[in-house]
Amino acid sequence: MLTLEQKIGQMLMVGFDGLEPPDYLLEWVAAGRVGGIILFGRNVDTPAQVAALVGAFHAAAAHPLLIAIDQEGGTVARLRAGFTESPGALALGVADSEELAEAVSAAMAAELRALGINWNLAPVVDITHNIDNPSVGTRSLGTDAARVSRLAAAEVRGFQRGGVAASAKHFPGLANTPVDTHVAQAVISGSLDYLWERDLVPFRAAVEAGTATVMVSHVTFEALDAEHPATLSPQVIQGLLRDEIGFSGLACTDCMEMRAISDHYTPGESAVLAALAGQDLILFSHRPDRQAAAYDALVAAARSGRLPEAQIDAAVARVQAVKERFAITAAPDPGQVRQPERLAVMQDAARRGMVTLRLQPGVLPLRPDDTRRVALIEFASILESGILESGGVTGLASVVQEVLPDVERVSLGGGENPPDLLARARALAAGADVLVLATRNAHLMPAQRALAQALIDLAPRTILLCLRNPYDADALTGAGTVLCTCGDSTPSLQTAVDALLGTFVPLGRLPVSVRTGGVA
């Protein structure tokens, strides 16, 4: 029998800093003050380290734990080097295969479960609307509601067949805004009819597929509740998600420390409002003081009667149902990581997820004994900024270096670059017979877009590799060959190099619209 304080603990999931469990959090877990732990890249080093970390939490817990992670694949993945990386959602949208989407998700789940992780905060089922949205991009399966629905349902089946709870996110849709809720409040206007016809279709499919959980976004939908973001809205959670769509599983928040919430509410008040709105599990990813404040406020609200105990009991029952269904019963086994058959599934998905938008005759393939002067200029991702600062090369450049050692390479930052590095990049572009230019969301970054265009203008022939959003193909002109990997995880980077070498020709079709190549 849980005490009131332990029931409140079941409704909280928290994150932390470091590669080992902090003492305060082990104490909270042992006392039942939290019901779940979320892992981020800051908690990850090697498979053995992750297994030991997760095992320590499970061993300390007074009650079974949910161990969660954002392992979507592609751009958002916390387990990378040393683990089985997956191409992202947009690549799966290109492949347009339910069988493949389910196989990729099942392979991801098998590895997560082997590490003691039983909840993946995926799939993203947001439909791409606004190409200026900085949050979604390649995390989306595409623009067509029917395709997104089919593939999202397949991902749910794959994750849960592999023994890991899925989470359809970000309900009721995050992508129809240019605002990132990590940094500001987003408001979406428009009719409910449009929401039902578009954004809600994949969520209904995920619910019908049996998704164990649904994550609610911090976006304010004026037609549903003009006063509160969806996270804190009874109209969205109880009214739309439960009563109208019929979802009876676990509803959870996105991180309550994102500025869309934290700029407007204290941690305690936001937690209480989320619980009152119908959230079962409330997430604070970072600071212990905010996590403690949320717990204390929820306990106080319960004791005062503001938060009815019947509502608490209903939330706890849904949390416990997920824990029982996806219970971790064996010790973590890091030896299950990077199994060959799973790596093969991911590489197949990356190949089927790549697209040729334009192909200039005579430019490809590139060869190790190529007599032409070939140059590679790659813009870094945020994840690689530390590598770049220490003088290393970015992800694609390191793969190219292995097979085309004579290719001259320059790795650029996504923002400002030193004058000497810019001068070297310009000289390389102008002096090359073929320039391979790899961009990452240049359409969203004016400085990257301007520099990339200048480099294309200098080069006699350019192969444009869009490593993230394919919208770079519209933002930049003059490249005779345009290829889109639809993500830059390791399998997609390897696939890009295979395409440059002529090992295969990417034949996929984009699930979003770009003018270049007339593909939609």
N, C-alpha and C positions, 0 to 999 in steps of 0.2 A: 504494500500500500504506500503510495507516494504522499508525502506531506504537501501542503499548499506551496511551500517554498520550492520543493522539488518539481512540482508540476510546472511552476513558472520556469524553472531551469530547463525543462524539456522544450520550452518554446523559444529558446535562445540558441543561436549558432554563432561562434566567434572565430576570428582569426588571430594570428600572433606573428611576431618577428622571430627569426632564427631557425636553425637547423635542428635544434633539440627542443623538447617541450619545456616551457618555462615552469618553474615551481608553482607560481600562483595558479596557472591553468590546470596543472595536475591536481592541485587542491580543489579547484572548482569542480573538476570532473569527478573527483572522489566524493564530493559533497552533493553532487547532483545539481549544481548551479548552472550547468549548460547541458544541452542535449545533443549538440553537434559541433564539430570542428571543421573549418574550411582551410584548405591548403592553397598557397600561392607559390609562385616561383621563388619567393624569398625563403621558402621552407624546403626547397628541393636542391639536392646535390646529386647523389648517386642512388641507384635502386636500393642498395643495401641500407643507405642512410634513411631513405623514405620508409622502407619496411620497418626499420628500428623505431623511427619516430611514431609511425602509426601504431605499431605494436605497443609502444609505451602508453599511448592514450587508451587503447582498448584494455590494457592490463589494469590501468588505474581507475577505470570507470566503475562507479557504483551501479550504473544502469547502462544497457547497451547504447552505443554511440552511432550516430550518423557521421561518417567522415566524407566530406564533400570536396569537390575540386571542379574548376572550370577547364575541362579537357575537351573542348569543342573540336579540336583539330584545326590546322591552318594557323591563322593569325593569333587566336586565343587558345593557348595550350600551356599548361604549367610544367608538364613533363616533356622535356625536349632532348638534349644531348644525353645519350646513354639509354634512352627509352624508345619506344616504338612511336614515331611521329606519323601523323595522318594529314592528308590534304584536307582543306577546309570545306565548308558547306558549298561555296560557289562551284568548286570543282565537282562536287557530287551533283550539283544542279546541271553542269555541263554533261556529265555522263548520263544523267536521267535514267538511272537503273535502280529500282527498288531493291533488287537482289544485292547489288553492290553496296548501296547505302546501309543495308542491314548487316552485310558482312563486315564492313568497315567498323560499324558501331559495336558489333559483337566482339571483334578483335580488340578494340579499345577497352571494352568492359572487362574482358578476360584479364588484361594486364592490370587494370585498376584493382580488380578484386584480388588478384594475386598479391597486391601491395597492401591489402586491408582497407581499400577505399570502396565504399558501397553506395555512393551517390555522385553521379556526374551531372553538373549543372548544364545540361545540353539535352536536346538540340535547340539551336536558335530557329524559331519558326516565323520570325518577322519577314514580311514581304518587302522587298526593295521598292521604295517609292522615290525618295529624294536622294539623288546621287551625291549631294553635298553633305549627307549625314555622315559624321565621322565615326559613329559607333558601330554601324552594321557592316556595310561594304561586303567583303568576301565572306562574312559570317552568315550571309543570307543564301538560301537556296535559289533565289531568283525573284522574278516579278509576277509569274503566273501562279495564281492561287491554287489551281488544281495540281500543278507540278510540285509546288512547295508542300502541299498537303500529302501527296503520295509519298514523297521522299522523307518528310518529317515523321510520318507514321512508321515508315520502315526503320528509321533511326531509333525511334522509341522501342520498337520490337527488338532491334539488335542489342541495344544497351541492356534491356531488361532480360532478354534471353541469356545474356552473359552474366547475370546476377548483380546488376548495378541499377539503382533507381534512376530513371530519366527525369528531366525537368524541362517541359516546354516553356520557352521564354521568348520575348518579354511581354506578357499579357497586358492589355489586349492588342499590342503592336507598338513597336518602337521606332520604325524607320521613316515615318511620314513627317519628319522634322529635320532641320539642319542643326539642331542643338544636341550637344552631348550632355546627358544628365549627370555625368561625373562632375561637370563644372558649372551647370546652370539648370534652372527649371525649364522644361519644354512643355509647350501647350499645343495641342492639336485641335483644330476646329473642324467642322464638317458634320454631315448628317450621320445618324446611326445606320441608315440604310447602306451607306458606303462602307462602313465598318463591317457590317454583316456580310456584304457581298465580297469583301476583299480580306481584310486583316484577320477576321475571326474564323475564316474558313479553315486555315491550317491548325488553329488551336482546337477547333471542334474535331478535326481529324486525329490530332494527337490524343485528345480525351477519349475518342472512340477506340483508339489503338491501346488504351489502357495506361497512359502515362501516369506514373505514381505521384508526380508532383508538377505543379505549375508555378513559375516565378512571375511575379507581378512587377510591372515597370513603374518608374517614378514619373511618367508622363501624365500631365493633366489633360483629360479628354472632356472638353467643354460640354459636349452633348450628353455626357453621362454624369459628370460632377464638376462643375466649374470652380468649386472651392478647394477641392483636395486633389493631390496627385493620386493616381490609381492605387498606389501602395497603401494609402490611408483612407480609401473610399469604400464605404459599405455598399454603395450602388454598383461599384465595379466588381468587388469580390463576392459579396453575398448575392447581390441582385443579378449581375451579368454572368459571372463565372459559375456560381453554384445553382441559382434558381433557373436561369434561362438556358445555359449550356449544359448544366447537369453534372458538373464535376464534383465528385465526392471525395477526392483524394486530398493530399497535403498541399496547401497554398503557402508559398514563402515569399519573403521580400527579396529585393536586390539589396545591396549593401546600404544600410541606413546612414553611413558616413559620407555617401556621395552628396555633393553640394546641392543637388536638387531638393534634398531633404534637410541636410545639416545647416544650410543657410537660413532656414525658415523655422526650424523646430529644435528644441533641446533633445538630447538623446532619450531622456526619460519620457518626455511628452510624445515624441515620435513613436516610441515603442508601444506606449499605451494606446495611441490612436490606431496603430497598425493592428494590435490585438482586437480592439473594439470593431475594427472594420472587417475582421474575419480571417486575418493572417494566422496561420498555425505556427510558423517558425519565422523568427525575426533575426536578421543577419547584421552583425556589427563586425567588420573585417579587420579592424586595425587597433584602436587604442583601448587598453584595459580600463581606463577611467570612464570612457563612454559605455563600455560593456557593463561595468558595475552600476553606472547610473541607470541604465535601461533595466537591469535586473531589479534594482531597488524600487524604481518607479512602478514596475509591474506588480511587485509584491505589495506595495502600498495601495495601488489601485484595487487589487484583489481584496485586501483586508478591509478597505473602506466600502466595498460594494460597487464601486464605479465599474470594475471589470467583473461581471458575474461569474461565479464559480462554474455554473453550467456551461458557459462559453469556454472557459479554460479546460474543462473536462473533455469537451468535444474536440478542441484543438489537440490536446494531449493524446486522445484516442487515435486521431489521424496520424500523429507523429509515431506513436508506438506501432501502428499497423505497418508503416513503411519499414521501421526497424526490424520487426518480426519477419517481414517478407524477404528482406535483403540482409539478414543477420550474417555477420562474419563469424564463422565457427572454427576456422583454422588459422594457424599462425601465418603471418605474411611470408611470402616466398619470393624473394627478388630473383631467384633463378628462373622464374617464368617470364622475365622481361626480355623483349627482343627475340621472340621465337621466329624462326625463319618463315614459317607459313604466314605469320601476321605481317612481317615486313613485306612479303610478296603481295599480300592483299593491298597494302598501302601504296606500293609502287604501281600496281595495276590501276588503282583509283586515280593516282596522279596522272598517269598517261591518258586515261580516258577523260580526265578533267582539263586537258590543255587544248587550246584553240589556235588555229592559224587564221588571222584576219586578212593578211595580205602577204603575198610571196613573190618577191622580185626574182626573175629568172637569173640563174648563174651566181647567186650569192651564197646559197647553202648547197652542200654542206661545208662546214669548216673541218680541216684535217690537221693532224699533228705535223704533217710535212707540207703544209700550205705555204706556197711561195708568196702569197699576198701578205701584206702587213695588216694584222688583225689586232684591234684594240678593244678592251673591255672597260667601260666606265659604269660603275654601279653606285646607285644611291643607297645608303645604309637604311636599315630599319631602326626603330627605337631600341629593339632588343640587342642590336649589334653596336650601339653607340660606344659601349665600353671597349669592345674589341678595336673599333676604329681609333679611339683615343689612345690606345696603347700601341698603335702602329701596325696592327694586323690588317687583314683583308676581310671584306664582308662575305656573307654566306655563299653567294653565287661564285664570287671570285675564287674562293678556296676550292670549290668543286671544279671549276674550270682549270685551275692551276694543276690539278692532278692529271688531267687528260690532254691539255693544250698548254704545256709549260712555256712555250715561246710567245704566247699572247701577252701583250703589254697591258698592265692593269692599273687602274686608279679607282680607289674607293673614296666616295664623297659622303659627307654628312648630309642629312636631310634638310638642315638649315643653312647657317652661314658656314663658309669654308675659308681657310687661310689663303691669302693671295697667291702664295707659291703653289699651292695645290690646285687652285683654279687655273693658273697659268699652265701647269703641267697637263691638266685635263684638256684644255683648249688646244694645246700643241699636239697632243696625242690624237684628238679628233681630227684635226686638220691634216695630220701626216699619215693617217691610216688609210689603207685601201678599203677596209670594212670596219665600221664601228659597231660594236654590240653595246647598246645603251640600255641598262636595266633600271627601271623606275619603280618607285613604290608610292602610289597615291599622289603623283605629281598634280593631278587635277585639283587636289585639296590644298596644295602648298605652293603659293605663288613663287617663292624663291626657287624651289626645285623645278617648277614648270618653266620658268624663264631661263634657267641655266640649261635644262635639258633641251629646250628648243634651240638655244644658241649652239649647243654641241651638235645637234642634228644639222643645223645650217652650215656648220664648218665641214662636216664629213661628206665625202663623195658618195658613200653608200652607208646606210644605217639599218641595222636590225634592232627594232624596238622591242624589248622584252618588258611587258607589263607584269610585274611580279605580284602586285596586289590587285587593286580594282582595275578592270579593263577600260574604265573611262579615260585613262591616260591616252588611249588610242585616239580619242576625240580631241583631247586637250593639246596634243602635239601633232604637228604636220611635217611632211617631208620624208618620213621613213618609208623605204621601199618594201621592207618586210616587217610585219607586225605579228608578234606572238604573245599570247596571254596564258600564264600559268594558273591564274585565278587563286593565287596563294603562294606563300614562300616558305612553307615548311620544307624540311630536308627532302622528302620524296618529290616535291614539286620542283625544287632546285635541280635535283638530279635529272628529272624529266626534261627540264629546260636545256640542260647540257646535251642530253641524248638527241633532242631535236636539232640543236646546233650542229652536232656531229653527223646528222642524217640517219641516225639509227632508226628513227621512225618519223612520220609526218603527222602532226596533231590534226585530228579530223573532227574534234568536238564542235558543238555549236553553243554559243553563249545563251544563258537563260535570262539575260538582260539585254537591253538595246544599246548599241553603239552605231554611229554612222559609218565608221570605217569598215569596209568590207560588206556592208549591207546585211549584217547578221543580227538576228533578234531571237 
